[in-house]
Amino acid sequence: MTTLTRLTFALAVGAFCLPAIAAERRPLSADQASVRATSVASLGMAPRLRATGPKDAAAPKIPGDQRRPGTPMANAFRAYPPSCAADPLPTQASGPTWTAVVPLYARDADGVDYVEEVTVTVWRIACSSSGAETDYNPTGAHNAMTLFRIDRDAEYEGDAVIFPTFPVIRVSQGGGFDGLESIPRVALEPNTILSEVVFDTPIVDSTTYVLENYVYQGYGYFTYSDGFTLQVDPVNDEAPVNITVPAYEPTPASYADAFAPRPLDGYSAAQWVNYDLNEGLLVQVTEQVQPNGTMVRQVVFDLLLEDLNGDPLWLIGNAAFPVNARSLEIDLAYLGNGLAQIPWGTATIEVADCNHLEVDFDGIAGLPAPIPTFDGLTVYERLFTPNGMTCE
C-alpha cells in the first residue's frame, strides 16, 4: 500500500491500525518546500490574553503589578483530575489505541528539507472518578487522561542529524478544524498550566504528549473523555491525517485501573470521617530519602474513636509502602501508661476513590476493658482536600 493510499484511507476512516513497516524518509522537493513555507507563514498567532476560567472572557493583567508568585492550586483549565498522574508520562501505550502513520516534515542541520514517516498513537489512561461534575467532565462519568505519542522508526530513533519536527495539532468535537478554537495545548508532562510544545520543535527521540487546554481567550476548551477527532497536520504538501477517538467508556476488560482502588500517594492524605460511628481518621503520607538514596514512603494512621466508657481513644500506626501500592496493612496500637504503645490489631486501607477510604479492621480478641475490639470493613468519607492537592 502506498503512502498516498494510506493517507487517503486515514482521512476516510479517521483511526486505524497498521502492521509494522519500515518508515520512509525522503528529501522534500522544491515545490513541497515552497508549500510548507507558505503554510508556515499563515500560522502567525495573535497576542494571547489570559482568561479567568474555561468559559469566561479574557481578563488581562496590568503588566508589572505582581510581585509574588502564585499559591498552590489546581489549574482551572485542567483536562483531567490533578490526582491522575505525574511526570514522567508513560512511554508505551496501553488499553485501546488509535494509530496512524503521518509523513512529518523533517530537516537536517544544514536546513535541507525531508519527509519522515512517523507513527502517531492516541490512548487514554484511567483516572480516579468520584462522580463529581467538572468542567472537563460535565456528566460526572469516568475520568481519563488522553495521551498521544509520536514514534520514529527504530532505524531513525535518536538521529539528531536528520529529524522530524512537531506538527500542528488540532482537535474537533462536533465542529471543524478552523481557527484558534481547534488548537489544544500539548505538553510533555501533566498538571501544567502554560507549558506547551510549539510547532516545528525538533523530535529527535520518540515522545509522549498529554492533551491539555489553553488558558487564553479565543482558544477551545475540550472535554477529552468525550469523543473527538485529533488532526495531525505536517504543514507540507501532504494532507492532514485525522484520528477519530471515541468517547471514554471503560470496562473492566479495557481499563482495569478505572475500577481498582487509587494508588496510595499524597492525594490520599486527608481527614476522613464516619458520621454514623462518630469516628475521625487522620491519614498522612510521608516520604523520606534514605542514606542509600532510596525513597521510602509511609502512611501515618491516627484514628480517634470512643472506648467502651465513651471516652476518647486513639488507635495509631504507620507502615511503609512501595510506589503504586493500592492496599496497605498497618499494625495499630493504643496508648497505655507513659504513652506506651500496646498492640491493638491491624487495619488494611484502600482508597476506593478520592472521596472514600475503606479500612478493614482486625482487632486482637480479649483486650482489657475499656479498649474496644472489632473486625470488618468501615468506610470513611473525605472531610477536606489539602491545598494544592485536588483529588477528583
PyMOL commands that set and color helices and strands:
alter all, ss='L'
color gray80, all
select helices_A, chain A and resi 3-13+30-41+180-182+256-259+266-268+337-339
alter helices_A, ss='H'
color red, helices_A
select strands_A, chain A and resi 25-27+97-108+113-126+144-151+162-164+168-172+185-187+207-212+228-233+241-245+270-274+279-289+295-306+312-321+328-335+341-353+356-363+375-382
alter strands_A, ss='S'
color yellow, strands_A
deselect
rebuild
show_as cartoon
